[in-house]
Amino acid sequence: MINVVILIKKVFQPDSVLYCVTDKRVLIINSQKKQKIKVIQRNEIKKKKIVNSDTDGEYKVQTVKLVTADEDVFLESIEKGDNVIKLL
């Protein structure tokens, strides 16, 4: 059962990327690429951390980096990145 769902819209390109973070998985829905949906299971995440760019500080957002065996995934323009990391 999914306990917590947080939908976070990207700041720079509204309606282009939606992130859905639950206690079991991360869904990344990219409407720019014809509704491409990427699913990352919680147990696939090897490492997670906050990485900030110059523009993140300007807009008071954070970028969460998730490292899996296959690739690095960046959740950009997250308002409360620490809370997202705690969920995962």
N, CA, C and O atoms as CSV, one atom per row, in Angstrom:
chain,resi,resn,atom,element,x,y,z
A,1,MET,N,N,0.840,-1.183,0.000
A,1,MET,CA,C,0.000,0.000,0.000
A,1,MET,C,C,0.883,1.244,0.000
A,1,MET,O,O,1.922,1.297,0.658
A,2,ILE,N,N,0.456,2.195,-0.725
A,2,ILE,CA,C,1.211,3.450,-0.810
A,2,ILE,C,C,0.783,4.342,0.343
A,2,ILE,O,O,-0.394,4.680,0.474
A,3,ASN,N,N,1.745,4.721,1.178
A,3,ASN,CA,C,1.438,5.549,2.339
A,3,ASN,C,C,1.446,7.036,2.029
A,3,ASN,O,O,0.598,7.791,2.504
A,4,VAL,N,N,2.415,7.440,1.227
A,4,VAL,CA,C,2.588,8.872,0.995
A,4,VAL,C,C,2.816,9.115,-0.493
A,4,VAL,O,O,3.629,8.439,-1.125
A,5,VAL,N,N,2.108,10.063,-1.032
A,5,VAL,CA,C,2.325,10.438,-2.423
A,5,VAL,C,C,2.538,11.940,-2.467
A,5,VAL,O,O,1.750,12.716,-1.925
A,6,ILE,N,N,3.624,12.333,-3.125
A,6,ILE,CA,C,3.913,13.757,-3.289
A,6,ILE,C,C,4.083,14.026,-4.767
A,6,ILE,O,O,4.916,13.408,-5.429
A,7,LEU,N,N,3.296,14.945,-5.279
A,7,LEU,CA,C,3.462,15.360,-6.668
A,7,LEU,C,C,4.193,16.687,-6.677
A,7,LEU,O,O,3.812,17.635,-5.989
A,8,ILE,N,N,5.231,16.734,-7.456
A,8,ILE,CA,C,6.066,17.925,-7.514
A,8,ILE,C,C,6.209,18.337,-8.969
A,8,ILE,O,O,6.661,17.550,-9.801
A,9,LYS,N,N,5.826,19.571,-9.277
A,9,LYS,CA,C,5.969,20.050,-10.649
A,9,LYS,C,C,7.287,20.782,-10.808
A,9,LYS,O,O,7.773,21.443,-9.890
A,10,LYS,N,N,7.830,20.651,-11.950
A,10,LYS,CA,C,9.090,21.300,-12.258
A,10,LYS,C,C,8.872,22.806,-12.391
A,10,LYS,O,O,7.886,23.241,-12.986
A,11,VAL,N,N,9.781,23.597,-11.844
A,11,VAL,CA,C,9.645,25.047,-11.829
A,11,VAL,C,C,9.897,25.660,-13.199
A,11,VAL,O,O,9.139,26.528,-13.633
A,12,PHE,N,N,10.936,25.228,-13.878
A,12,PHE,CA,C,11.351,25.902,-15.098
A,12,PHE,C,C,10.472,25.579,-16.299
A,12,PHE,O,O,10.317,26.425,-17.180
A,13,GLN,N,N,9.903,24.405,-16.362
A,13,GLN,CA,C,9.062,24.009,-17.481
A,13,GLN,C,C,7.779,23.400,-16.939
A,13,GLN,O,O,7.655,22.177,-16.880
A,14,PRO,N,N,6.820,24.234,-16.540
A,14,PRO,CA,C,5.597,23.706,-15.960
A,14,PRO,C,C,4.916,22.711,-16.889
A,14,PRO,O,O,4.942,22.855,-18.111
A,15,ASP,N,N,4.318,21.720,-16.293
A,15,ASP,CA,C,3.566,20.683,-16.987
A,15,ASP,C,C,4.429,19.805,-17.890
A,15,ASP,O,O,3.883,19.011,-18.656
A,16,SER,N,N,5.742,19.918,-17.829
A,16,SER,CA,C,6.560,19.061,-18.681
A,16,SER,C,C,7.031,17.807,-17.940
A,16,SER,O,O,7.148,16.741,-18.544
A,17,VAL,N,N,7.299,17.923,-16.648
A,17,VAL,CA,C,7.750,16.774,-15.870
A,17,VAL,C,C,6.989,16.741,-14.550
A,17,VAL,O,O,6.895,17.746,-13.847
A,18,LEU,N,N,6.451,15.578,-14.229
A,18,LEU,CA,C,5.807,15.350,-12.935
A,18,LEU,C,C,6.574,14.256,-12.218
A,18,LEU,O,O,6.929,13.242,-12.819
A,19,TYR,N,N,6.833,14.459,-10.927
A,19,TYR,CA,C,7.473,13.445,-10.114
A,19,TYR,C,C,6.454,12.965,-9.096
A,19,TYR,O,O,5.800,13.774,-8.438
A,20,CYS,N,N,6.321,11.676,-8.968
A,20,CYS,CA,C,5.468,11.087,-7.945
A,20,CYS,C,C,6.364,10.205,-7.097
A,20,CYS,O,O,6.876,9.190,-7.570
A,21,VAL,N,N,6.554,10.593,-5.839
A,21,VAL,CA,C,7.449,9.875,-4.945
A,21,VAL,C,C,6.605,9.195,-3.876
A,21,VAL,O,O,5.830,9.848,-3.178
A,22,THR,N,N,6.759,7.882,-3.753
A,22,THR,CA,C,6.051,7.134,-2.716
A,22,THR,C,C,7.078,6.415,-1.859
A,22,THR,O,O,8.281,6.541,-2.087
A,23,ASP,N,N,6.610,5.671,-0.887
A,23,ASP,CA,C,7.523,4.917,-0.042
A,23,ASP,C,C,8.068,3.677,-0.750
A,23,ASP,O,O,8.949,3.008,-0.211
A,24,LYS,N,N,7.571,3.357,-1.936
A,24,LYS,CA,C,8.000,2.164,-2.664
A,24,LYS,C,C,8.686,2.452,-3.996
A,24,LYS,O,O,9.484,1.642,-4.466
A,25,ARG,N,N,8.384,3.600,-4.612
A,25,ARG,CA,C,8.924,3.860,-5.955
A,25,ARG,C,C,8.878,5.350,-6.285
A,25,ARG,O,O,8.257,6.154,-5.590
A,26,VAL,N,N,9.564,5.676,-7.375
A,26,VAL,CA,C,9.538,7.017,-7.946
A,26,VAL,C,C,9.012,6.888,-9.366
A,26,VAL,O,O,9.515,6.081,-10.148
A,27,LEU,N,N,8.011,7.675,-9.699
A,27,LEU,CA,C,7.490,7.742,-11.060
A,27,LEU,C,C,7.889,9.089,-11.638
A,27,LEU,O,O,7.697,10.126,-11.003
A,28,ILE,N,N,8.440,9.072,-12.836
A,28,ILE,CA,C,8.798,10.309,-13.526
A,28,ILE,C,C,8.001,10.327,-14.819
A,28,ILE,O,O,8.193,9.481,-15.693
A,29,ILE,N,N,7.113,11.290,-14.929
A,29,ILE,CA,C,6.243,11.400,-16.095
A,29,ILE,C,C,6.680,12.612,-16.887
A,29,ILE,O,O,6.602,13.741,-16.401
A,30,ASN,N,N,7.142,12.384,-18.106
A,30,ASN,CA,C,7.664,13.452,-18.949
A,30,ASN,C,C,6.704,13.667,-20.117
A,30,ASN,O,O,6.656,12.858,-21.044
A,31,SER,N,N,5.945,14.754,-20.070
A,31,SER,CA,C,4.969,15.014,-21.130
A,31,SER,C,C,5.616,15.570,-22.398
A,31,SER,O,O,4.989,15.569,-23.458
A,32,GLN,N,N,6.849,16.039,-22.308
A,32,GLN,CA,C,7.541,16.515,-23.506
A,32,GLN,C,C,7.913,15.360,-24.420
A,32,GLN,O,O,8.038,15.539,-25.631
A,33,LYS,N,N,8.088,14.190,-23.853
A,33,LYS,CA,C,8.476,13.022,-24.639
A,33,LYS,C,C,7.288,12.072,-24.788
A,33,LYS,O,O,7.405,10.872,-24.540
A,34,LYS,N,N,6.159,12.620,-25.192
A,34,LYS,CA,C,4.953,11.838,-25.474
A,34,LYS,C,C,4.542,10.955,-24.298
A,34,LYS,O,O,4.329,9.752,-24.454
A,35,GLN,N,N,4.434,11.572,-23.115
A,35,GLN,CA,C,3.977,10.899,-21.899
A,35,GLN,C,C,4.851,9.707,-21.512
A,35,GLN,O,O,4.336,8.670,-21.094
A,36,LYS,N,N,6.134,9.845,-21.645
A,36,LYS,CA,C,7.054,8.792,-21.233
A,36,LYS,C,C,7.025,8.683,-19.709
A,36,LYS,O,O,7.120,9.687,-19.004
A,37,ILE,N,N,6.892,7.459,-19.215
A,37,ILE,CA,C,6.851,7.223,-17.776
A,37,ILE,C,C,8.020,6.329,-17.396
A,37,ILE,O,O,8.211,5.260,-17.975
A,38,LYS,N,N,8.799,6.774,-16.419
A,38,LYS,CA,C,9.927,5.993,-15.919
A,38,LYS,C,C,9.608,5.605,-14.480
A,38,LYS,O,O,9.176,6.445,-13.691
A,39,VAL,N,N,9.816,4.350,-14.139
A,39,VAL,CA,C,9.558,3.851,-12.792
A,39,VAL,C,C,10.874,3.377,-12.196
A,39,VAL,O,O,11.596,2.585,-12.802
A,40,ILE,N,N,11.175,3.875,-10.999
A,40,ILE,CA,C,12.360,3.440,-10.272
A,40,ILE,C,C,11.882,2.864,-8.946
A,40,ILE,O,O,11.298,3.575,-8.129
A,41,GLN,N,N,12.127,1.592,-8.739
A,41,GLN,CA,C,11.745,0.949,-7.487
A,41,GLN,C,C,12.690,1.392,-6.375
A,41,GLN,O,O,13.874,1.628,-6.615
A,42,ARG,N,N,12.168,1.501,-5.168
A,42,ARG,CA,C,12.966,1.959,-4.038
A,42,ARG,C,C,14.208,1.088,-3.829
A,42,ARG,O,O,15.282,1.607,-3.527
A,43,ASN,N,N,14.068,-0.233,-3.987
A,43,ASN,CA,C,15.201,-1.124,-3.748
A,43,ASN,C,C,16.277,-1.038,-4.835
A,43,ASN,O,O,17.364,-1.591,-4.669
A,44,GLU,N,N,15.987,-0.352,-5.944
A,44,GLU,CA,C,16.976,-0.151,-7.005
A,44,GLU,C,C,17.900,1.039,-6.727
A,44,GLU,O,O,18.953,1.170,-7.353
A,45,ILE,N,N,17.506,1.898,-5.796
A,45,ILE,CA,C,18.271,3.112,-5.503
A,45,ILE,C,C,19.446,2.749,-4.594
A,45,ILE,O,O,19.260,2.274,-3.473
A,46,LYS,N,N,20.651,2.983,-5.098
A,46,LYS,CA,C,21.876,2.659,-4.356
A,46,LYS,C,C,22.340,3.819,-3.486
A,46,LYS,O,O,22.850,3.618,-2.384
A,47,LYS,N,N,22.160,5.030,-3.992
A,47,LYS,CA,C,22.620,6.227,-3.289
A,47,LYS,C,C,21.681,7.373,-3.613
A,47,LYS,O,O,21.124,7.437,-4.709
A,48,LYS,N,N,21.507,8.280,-2.660
A,48,LYS,CA,C,20.662,9.459,-2.879
A,48,LYS,C,C,21.285,10.653,-2.156
A,48,LYS,O,O,21.757,10.533,-1.025
A,49,LYS,N,N,21.278,11.801,-2.826
A,49,LYS,CA,C,21.837,12.995,-2.199
A,49,LYS,C,C,21.305,14.244,-2.884
A,49,LYS,O,O,20.749,14.189,-3.981
A,50,ILE,N,N,21.491,15.371,-2.207
A,50,ILE,CA,C,21.106,16.680,-2.730
A,50,ILE,C,C,22.302,17.259,-3.467
A,50,ILE,O,O,23.405,17.318,-2.925
A,51,VAL,N,N,22.080,17.686,-4.704
A,51,VAL,CA,C,23.095,18.419,-5.465
A,51,VAL,C,C,22.442,19.723,-5.906
A,51,VAL,O,O,21.348,19.722,-6.470
A,52,ASN,N,N,23.112,20.816,-5.648
A,52,ASN,CA,C,22.518,22.117,-5.955
A,52,ASN,C,C,23.270,22.817,-7.072
A,52,ASN,O,O,24.498,22.781,-7.143
A,53,SER,N,N,22.498,23.455,-7.944
A,53,SER,CA,C,23.093,24.269,-9.000
A,53,SER,C,C,22.947,25.741,-8.612
A,53,SER,O,O,22.335,26.065,-7.594
A,54,ASP,N,N,23.503,26.611,-9.419
A,54,ASP,CA,C,23.392,28.044,-9.153
A,54,ASP,C,C,21.942,28.510,-9.197
A,54,ASP,O,O,21.536,29.345,-8.390
A,55,THR,N,N,21.169,27.985,-10.119
A,55,THR,CA,C,19.767,28.423,-10.246
A,55,THR,C,C,18.886,27.838,-9.146
A,55,THR,O,O,17.846,28.415,-8.829
A,56,ASP,N,N,19.270,26.721,-8.564
A,56,ASP,CA,C,18.479,26.154,-7.468
A,56,ASP,C,C,18.358,27.139,-6.314
A,56,ASP,O,O,17.270,27.340,-5.775
A,57,GLY,N,N,19.467,27.750,-5.937
A,57,GLY,CA,C,19.450,28.720,-4.845
A,57,GLY,C,C,18.612,29.940,-5.157
A,57,GLY,O,O,17.949,30.491,-4.279
A,58,GLU,N,N,18.642,30.356,-6.401
A,58,GLU,CA,C,17.867,31.526,-6.819
A,58,GLU,C,C,16.365,31.284,-6.677
A,58,GLU,O,O,15.624,32.190,-6.296
A,59,TYR,N,N,15.915,30.073,-6.981
A,59,TYR,CA,C,14.485,29.745,-6.924
A,59,TYR,C,C,14.106,29.001,-5.652
A,59,TYR,O,O,12.957,28.588,-5.496
A,60,LYS,N,N,15.062,28.825,-4.736
A,60,LYS,CA,C,14.846,28.139,-3.463
A,60,LYS,C,C,14.316,26.721,-3.658
A,60,LYS,O,O,13.356,26.301,-3.011
A,61,VAL,N,N,14.960,26.003,-4.559
A,61,VAL,CA,C,14.627,24.602,-4.818
A,61,VAL,C,C,15.912,23.780,-4.728
A,61,VAL,O,O,17.004,24.325,-4.563
A,62,GLN,N,N,15.763,22.468,-4.837
A,62,GLN,CA,C,16.913,21.581,-4.779
A,62,GLN,C,C,16.814,20.540,-5.883
A,62,GLN,O,O,15.745,20.313,-6.449
A,63,THR,N,N,17.935,19.915,-6.178
A,63,THR,CA,C,17.980,18.801,-7.115
A,63,THR,C,C,18.379,17.559,-6.332
A,63,THR,O,O,19.386,17.556,-5.624
A,64,VAL,N,N,17.581,16.504,-6.464
A,64,VAL,CA,C,17.859,15.241,-5.789
A,64,VAL,C,C,18.460,14.284,-6.808
A,64,VAL,O,O,17.883,14.045,-7.869
A,65,LYS,N,N,19.625,13.740,-6.476
A,65,LYS,CA,C,20.300,12.782,-7.353
A,65,LYS,C,C,20.078,11.381,-6.798
A,65,LYS,O,O,20.377,11.098,-5.638
A,66,LEU,N,N,19.547,10.509,-7.654
A,66,LEU,CA,C,19.348,9.109,-7.296
A,66,LEU,C,C,20.281,8.266,-8.153
A,66,LEU,O,O,20.249,8.357,-9.381
A,67,VAL,N,N,21.102,7.458,-7.524
A,67,VAL,CA,C,22.036,6.595,-8.240
A,67,VAL,C,C,21.482,5.179,-8.208
A,67,VAL,O,O,21.230,4.622,-7.139
A,68,THR,N,N,21.297,4.599,-9.396
A,68,THR,CA,C,20.871,3.209,-9.514
A,68,THR,C,C,22.002,2.438,-10.199
A,68,THR,O,O,23.008,3.030,-10.591
A,69,ALA,N,N,21.844,1.149,-10.342
A,69,ALA,CA,C,22.871,0.347,-11.007
A,69,ALA,C,C,23.011,0.741,-12.475
A,69,ALA,O,O,24.102,0.651,-13.040
A,70,ASP,N,N,21.913,1.177,-13.096
A,70,ASP,CA,C,21.912,1.490,-14.524
A,70,ASP,C,C,22.274,2.933,-14.853
A,70,ASP,O,O,22.939,3.194,-15.856
A,71,GLU,N,N,21.837,3.877,-14.006
A,71,GLU,CA,C,22.000,5.289,-14.372
A,71,GLU,C,C,21.847,6.187,-13.161
A,71,GLU,O,O,21.423,5.750,-12.091
A,72,ASP,N,N,22.200,7.449,-13.347
A,72,ASP,CA,C,21.933,8.489,-12.361
A,72,ASP,C,C,20.678,9.229,-12.808
A,72,ASP,O,O,20.550,9.595,-13.976
A,73,VAL,N,N,19.756,9.448,-11.880
A,73,VAL,CA,C,18.503,10.141,-12.178
A,73,VAL,C,C,18.461,11.401,-11.333
A,73,VAL,O,O,18.760,11.366,-10.139
A,74,PHE,N,N,18.091,12.511,-11.953
A,74,PHE,CA,C,18.021,13.785,-11.252
A,74,PHE,C,C,16.567,14.245,-11.170
A,74,PHE,O,O,15.894,14.384,-12.192
A,75,LEU,N,N,16.092,14.480,-9.956
A,75,LEU,CA,C,14.777,15.077,-9.737
A,75,LEU,C,C,15.034,16.559,-9.520
A,75,LEU,O,O,15.531,16.963,-8.469
A,76,GLU,N,N,14.697,17.356,-10.505
A,76,GLU,CA,C,15.063,18.772,-10.499
A,76,GLU,C,C,13.944,19.648,-9.969
A,76,GLU,O,O,12.763,19.321,-10.081
A,77,SER,N,N,14.346,20.768,-9.390
A,77,SER,CA,C,13.433,21.813,-8.915
A,77,SER,C,C,12.475,21.310,-7.845
A,77,SER,O,O,11.268,21.538,-7.917
A,78,ILE,N,N,13.030,20.622,-6.854
A,78,ILE,CA,C,12.260,20.087,-5.744
A,78,ILE,C,C,12.301,21.090,-4.598
A,78,ILE,O,O,13.376,21.542,-4.205
A,79,GLU,N,N,11.140,21.436,-4.065
A,79,GLU,CA,C,11.089,22.427,-2.991
A,79,GLU,C,C,11.614,21.895,-1.667
A,79,GLU,O,O,12.278,22.632,-0.938
A,80,LYS,N,N,11.344,20.657,-1.339
A,80,LYS,CA,C,11.791,20.087,-0.073
A,80,LYS,C,C,12.515,18.776,-0.343
A,80,LYS,O,O,12.006,17.693,-0.056
A,81,GLY,N,N,13.702,18.897,-0.895
A,81,GLY,CA,C,14.478,17.729,-1.277
A,81,GLY,C,C,14.809,16.814,-0.107
A,81,GLY,O,O,14.871,15.596,-0.274
A,82,ASP,N,N,15.021,17.383,1.070
A,82,ASP,CA,C,15.317,16.566,2.249
A,82,ASP,C,C,14.166,15.625,2.571
A,82,ASP,O,O,14.391,14.478,2.956
A,83,ASN,N,N,12.940,16.100,2.416
A,83,ASN,CA,C,11.770,15.255,2.671
A,83,ASN,C,C,11.663,14.123,1.646
A,83,ASN,O,O,11.261,13.008,1.981
A,84,VAL,N,N,12.021,14.417,0.411
A,84,VAL,CA,C,11.991,13.383,-0.640
A,84,VAL,C,C,13.016,12.306,-0.313
A,84,VAL,O,O,12.721,11.117,-0.434
A,85,ILE,N,N,14.208,12.703,0.096
A,85,ILE,CA,C,15.236,11.725,0.458
A,85,ILE,C,C,14.797,10.874,1.637
A,85,ILE,O,O,15.073,9.675,1.663
A,86,LYS,N,N,14.122,11.461,2.607
A,86,LYS,CA,C,13.630,10.692,3.754
A,86,LYS,C,C,12.608,9.650,3.325
A,86,LYS,O,O,12.564,8.560,3.895
A,87,LEU,N,N,11.788,9.968,2.331
A,87,LEU,CA,C,10.809,8.992,1.837
A,87,LEU,C,C,11.474,7.778,1.215
A,87,LEU,O,O,10.972,6.658,1.307
A,88,LEU,N,N,12.606,8.019,0.583
A,88,LEU,CA,C,13.290,6.941,-0.126
A,88,LEU,C,C,14.293,6.267,0.765
A,88,LEU,O,O,14.968,5.330,0.337
